[in-house]
């Protein structure tokens, strides 16, 4: 959890995808990586003996790998990989060796050099996320040179993963595919909708950023494997109801008495009637735990949970540090505001948000982590 790592992760919010083709809108790498991880979560629940900690760590390694190599097109990357794979890995590792610990560096090395089930699931999820994006481009620019070849190539590559049950189910493009499409639509919803920023971030990309920060904070205090799993995926799904409600900005929520409670009730109804019925049955209960009262501290009991007042009461338990995920959510907003100002796009709203968050976390700790050192403008002066 250091400034160089956070800034590198955030660069993926500036990397455009498919930028050699006519596009109906911008496709951003951070959004794609978020969608990929959501799809990987779905695919994993159709398989046996998936190591979810391995899946999470490999997925973060993949985000960092992509951040270092920026916008290499897939055909170019695959060509280079076959001929200079070790050199590519060495280049990425050299860039990351001063900002990652030994364990995560090992996952960078492992990312392209393992045939594990978890890596296969991530590869399949990446292709499905690519195809989801490409469908928009294909329908927008069918006469573009080479577009049929790209379509055929994607179809062929996805077929290679049909031994994964979830890939076959998503290929039917029925209910479960509608679920991942609903999640994918969150890339169209912009954060800070009324405030110009650079780079703009979507709700979808923000969800992955919060998940990774939750992972880093959980590791920082030594959280057990349950906490890493539950905190990461709570972060990844925490804004899912906004696919149906849109992002309602904080001043409105806070400025209208009772509005926040009404919105929570409305979200609860949408979760029960619109979101969960689309999800595969075997993840519905868990998904409900992730997105209901998402910032509450919870002990997981079977298919439900019990709330506790403070995160520290969950030490060593199978549960969700909701207050820690809330810190990650606030830190993501802090990074979004800071980085925009560093890019020269300032507004009273961004300055006020930074000031408010610095004040809120001035003497705050969670699990003995001094949060004030992260919520400071000079944290990013490395």
C-alpha positions in Angstrom: 0.0 0.0 0.0 2.3 2.7 -1.3 1.8 5.8 -3.5 3.7 4.4 -6.5 1.5 1.3 -6.5 -1.7 3.2 -6.2 -0.7 5.6 -9.0 0.2 2.7 -11.3 -3.1 1.0 -10.7 -4.9 4.2 -11.4 -3.1 4.7 -14.8 -5.4 1.9 -16.1 -8.2 4.5 -15.9 -6.4 6.4 -18.7 -5.6 3.5 -21.0 -8.1 3.4 -23.9 -8.9 0.1 -25.6 -9.8 -0.7 -29.3 -8.4 2.7 -30.2 -7.5 1.6 -33.7 -11.2 1.0 -34.6 -14.3 3.3 -34.9 -16.0 3.1 -31.5 -19.4 4.3 -30.3 -17.7 5.4 -27.0 -14.4 5.0 -25.2 -13.5 1.6 -23.8 -11.1 1.9 -20.8 -8.7 -0.8 -19.4 -9.8 -0.4 -15.7 -13.4 -1.1 -16.7 -12.4 -4.1 -18.7 -10.4 -5.5 -15.9 -13.3 -5.0 -13.5 -15.7 -6.7 -15.9 -13.2 -9.6 -16.4 -13.0 -10.2 -12.6 -16.8 -10.2 -12.2 -17.0 -12.7 -15.1 -14.2 -14.8 -13.5 -16.2 -14.9 -10.2 -19.2 -16.2 -12.1 -17.2 -18.8 -14.0 -15.4 -20.0 -10.9 -18.7 -21.0 -9.2 -19.4 -23.5 -12.0 -16.0 -25.2 -11.3 -14.8 -27.4 -8.4 -11.8 -26.7 -6.2 -11.1 -23.2 -7.3 -8.6 -21.4 -5.1 -10.2 -18.0 -4.8 -7.1 -16.4 -3.1 -5.1 -17.6 -6.1 -7.7 -16.1 -8.4 -7.7 -12.8 -6.7 -3.9 -12.5 -6.6 -3.5 -13.5 -10.2 -6.2 -11.1 -11.2 -4.4 -8.2 -9.5 -1.1 -9.3 -11.1 -2.9 -9.2 -14.4 -4.0 -5.6 -13.8 -0.5 -4.5 -12.9 1.0 -6.4 -15.9 -1.3 -4.5 -18.2 -0.6 -1.2 -16.5 3.1 -1.6 -17.2 2.7 -2.7 -20.8 -0.1 0.0 -21.4 -1.9 -0.4 -24.7 -0.2 -3.3 -26.6 -2.8 -4.8 -28.9 -3.5 -8.4 -28.2 -2.1 -9.7 -31.6 1.1 -7.8 -31.0 1.3 -8.9 -27.4 0.8 -12.5 -28.3 3.4 -12.3 -31.1 5.9 -10.8 -28.7 4.9 -13.3 -25.9 5.8 -16.3 -28.2 9.2 -14.8 -29.1 10.3 -12.7 -26.1 8.0 -13.9 -23.2 10.8 -14.1 -20.6 12.1 -10.7 -21.6 8.6 -9.2 -21.3 8.2 -10.7 -17.9 11.7 -9.4 -16.8 10.8 -5.9 -18.1 7.5 -5.9 -16.1 9.1 -7.3 -12.9 11.9 -4.7 -13.1 9.3 -2.0 -13.3 7.5 -3.4 -10.3 10.2 -4.7 -8.0 10.4 -1.5 -5.9 6.7 -1.2 -5.3 5.6 -4.8 -4.7 6.4 -7.2 -1.9 7.9 -10.6 -2.6 4.6 -12.5 -2.7 3.0 -10.2 -5.3 6.2 -10.2 -7.4 6.0 -14.0 -7.5 2.4 -13.6 -8.8 3.7 -11.3 -11.5 6.2 -14.0 -12.5 3.5 -16.6 -12.3 0.8 -14.8 -14.3 1.9 -15.8 -17.7 3.7 -19.0 -16.7 1.1 -21.2 -15.1 -1.5 -23.5 -16.5 -3.6 -23.5 -13.3 -7.4 -23.6 -13.3 -7.5 -20.1 -11.8 -5.3 -18.7 -14.7 -7.5 -20.5 -17.2 -10.7 -19.0 -15.7 -9.1 -15.5 -15.9 -8.1 -16.1 -19.5 -11.6 -17.2 -20.4 -13.1 -14.2 -18.5 -10.8 -11.8 -20.4 -12.0 -13.1 -23.7 -15.7 -12.9 -22.8 -15.1 -9.3 -21.6 -13.3 -8.5 -24.8 -16.2 -10.0 -26.8 -18.8 -8.1 -24.8 -17.0 -4.8 -25.8 -16.4 -5.9 -29.3 -20.1 -6.5 -29.9 -20.7 -2.8 -29.6 -17.9 -2.0 -32.0 -19.0 -4.6 -34.5 -22.6 -3.3 -34.6 -21.2 0.2 -34.9 -18.6 -0.3 -37.6 -19.3 -3.5 -39.5 -17.6 -2.2 -42.7 -14.3 -1.5 -40.9 -11.2 -3.2 -42.4 -10.3 -6.4 -40.6 -13.4 -6.4 -38.3 -14.7 -9.8 -39.5 -11.3 -11.3 -38.9 -11.3 -10.0 -35.3 -14.8 -11.4 -34.7 -13.8 -14.8 -36.0 -10.6 -14.8 -33.9 -12.5 -14.0 -30.7 -15.1 -16.7 -31.5 -12.4 -19.3 -32.1 -10.4 -18.3 -28.9 -13.5 -18.5 -26.7 -14.4 -22.0 -28.1 -11.1 -23.2 -26.7 -12.5 -22.7 -23.2 -15.7 -24.7 -23.7 -14.5 -27.3 -21.2 -15.3 -24.7 -18.5 -19.0 -25.1 -17.8 -19.6 -21.4 -17.2 -18.2 -20.5 -20.6 -20.8 -22.8 -22.3 -23.6 -21.3 -20.2 -22.6 -17.7 -21.0 -22.3 -18.7 -24.7 -26.1 -19.3 -24.6 -26.6 -15.6 -24.0 -29.5 -16.2 -21.6 -30.1 -15.2 -18.0 -26.5 -15.5 -16.7 -25.2 -13.5 -19.7 -27.8 -10.8 -18.8 -26.3 -10.7 -15.4 -22.8 -10.0 -16.6 -24.2 -7.5 -19.1 -25.9 -5.7 -16.3 -22.6 -5.5 -14.5 -20.8 -4.4 -17.7 -23.3 -1.5 -18.1 -21.8 0.1 -15.0 -18.9 1.3 -17.3 -21.4 3.8 -18.8 -22.1 5.5 -15.5 -19.6 8.1 -14.6 -18.4 8.9 -11.1 -18.7 12.5 -9.9 -21.3 13.0 -12.7 -21.5 16.8 -12.2 -17.7 17.4 -11.8 -15.2 17.5 -14.7 -12.2 15.3 -13.9 -9.2 13.7 -15.7 -9.3 10.8 -16.0 -13.0 10.2 -15.8 -13.8 7.0 -13.9 -16.8 4.8 -14.2 -18.7 3.1 -11.5 -17.5 -0.3 -12.9 -13.8 0.7 -12.8 -14.3 2.2 -9.3 -15.6 -1.1 -8.0 -12.4 -2.9 -9.0 -10.2 -0.2 -7.6 -12.1 -0.4 -4.2 -11.7 -4.2 -4.3 -8.0 -4.0 -4.8 -7.6 -1.3 -2.0 -9.7 -3.6 0.3 -7.3 -6.4 -0.6 -4.2 -4.3 0.2 -5.7 -3.0 3.5 -6.7 -6.5 4.6 -3.2 -7.9 3.9 -1.8 -4.9 5.7 -3.4 -5.8 9.0 -2.9 -9.6 8.4 -6.5 -10.5 7.7 -7.3 -14.2 7.3 -8.2 -15.9 4.0 -11.9 -15.4 4.6 -11.4 -11.7 5.1 -9.3 -11.4 1.9 -12.0 -13.2 -0.1 -15.1 -11.4 1.4 -13.5 -7.9 1.6 -12.3 -8.1 -2.0 -15.6 -9.3 -3.5 -17.7 -6.9 -1.4 -15.5 -4.2 -2.8 -16.0 -5.6 -6.3 -19.8 -5.7 -6.1 -20.5 -2.9 -3.6 -22.0 -0.5 -6.2 -23.9 -3.1 -8.3 -27.3 -1.7 -7.4 -26.3 1.5 -9.2 -26.7 -0.4 -12.5 -30.4 0.3 -11.9 -30.4 3.4 -9.7 -27.5 5.4 -11.2 -24.9 7.1 -9.0 -26.7 9.6 -6.8 -24.2 12.2 -5.7 -23.5 12.6 -2.0 -24.8 16.2 -1.6 -28.2 15.1 -2.7 -28.2 12.0 -0.4 -27.0 14.1 2.5 -29.0 17.2 1.8 -32.5 15.8 1.7 -33.7 14.5 5.0 -34.6 10.8 5.0 -33.6 10.3 1.3 -30.7 7.9 2.1 -33.1 5.6 4.0 -35.6 5.6 1.1 -32.9 4.9 -1.4 -31.7 1.9 0.7 -35.2 0.5 0.7 -35.5 1.0 -3.0 -32.1 -0.7 -3.6 -33.2 -3.6 -1.4 -36.2 -4.0 -3.6 -34.1 -3.9 -6.8 -31.7 -6.4 -5.4 -34.4 -8.9 -4.6 -36.5 -8.4 -7.7 -34.2 -7.4 -10.5 -30.5 -8.3 -9.7 -30.5 -11.6 -7.8 -32.9 -13.4 -10.2 -30.4 -12.8 -13.0 -27.5 -14.3 -11.1 -26.7 -18.0 -11.1 -28.5 -19.7 -8.2 -25.3 -20.8 -6.6 -24.1 -17.3 -6.1 -27.3 -15.5 -5.2 -27.1 -15.8 -1.4 -23.4 -14.7 -1.4 -24.1 -11.9 -3.8 -26.9 -10.7 -1.5 -24.5 -10.6 1.4 -22.0 -8.6 -0.6 -24.4 -5.9 -1.8 -26.9 -5.6 1.1 -25.7 -3.1 3.8 -22.3 -3.3 2.0 -20.4 -1.2 4.5 -21.6 -3.1 7.6 -19.3 -5.3 9.6 -20.7 -8.8 9.2 -20.0 -12.3 10.6 -21.0 -14.8 7.9 -23.4 -17.5 9.3 -24.4 -20.0 6.6 -26.2 -18.2 3.9 -26.8 -15.1 6.0 -24.9 -12.7 8.3 -25.0 -11.0 11.6 -23.9 -7.4 12.0 -21.4 -6.3 14.6 -20.6 -2.7 15.6 -16.8 -2.5 15.0 -14.5 -4.3 12.6 -12.1 -5.3 15.4 -14.9 -7.6 16.7 -14.4 -9.7 13.6 -10.7 -10.4 14.1 -10.0 -14.0 13.1 -13.6 -14.5 12.1 -15.2 -15.5 8.9 -16.7 -12.2 8.0 -16.6 -8.9 6.1 -14.9 -5.8 7.4 -17.5 -3.4 6.0 -16.0 -0.4 7.7 -12.6 -1.3 6.0 -14.4 -1.5 2.6 -15.9 1.9 3.3 -12.4 3.2 3.9 -11.3 1.8 0.6 -14.4 3.4 -1.1 -13.4 6.8 0.4 -9.8 6.3 -0.5 -10.8 5.6 -4.1 -12.7 8.9 -4.1 -9.6 10.6 -2.6 -7.4 9.3 -5.3 -9.8 10.3 -8.1 -9.9 13.9 -6.7 -6.2 14.1 -6.1 -5.2 12.8 -9.5 -7.6 15.1 -11.4 -6.1 18.1 -9.6 -2.6 16.8 -10.4 -3.7 16.7 -14.1 -4.7 20.3 -13.8 -8.5 19.9 -13.7 -9.7 21.5 -10.5 -13.0 22.4 -9.1 -14.4 23.5 -5.7 -16.1 20.1 -5.3 -12.8 18.2 -5.7 -10.9 20.5 -3.3 -13.7 20.2 -0.8 -13.8 16.4 -1.1 -10.1 16.2 -0.4 -10.3 18.6 2.6 -13.3 16.7 4.0 -11.6 13.3 3.7 -8.3 14.5 5.2 -10.3 15.8 8.2 -12.4 12.7 8.5 -9.3 10.4 8.7 -7.0 12.7 10.5 -6.7 10.5 13.7 -8.5 7.4 12.4 -7.3 3.8 12.8 -8.7 0.5 11.8 -7.0 -2.7 13.0 -4.1 -0.5 14.1 -3.6 0.8 10.6 -3.0 4.6 10.7 -5.3 5.7 8.0 -4.3 9.4 8.2 -1.0 8.7 6.4 -3.0 7.6 3.3 -5.5 10.4 3.3 -2.9 13.1 2.8 -2.1 15.0 -0.3 1.6 14.6 0.2 1.2 10.8 0.3 1.2 11.1 -3.5 4.4 13.1 -3.7 6.7 10.0 -4.0 
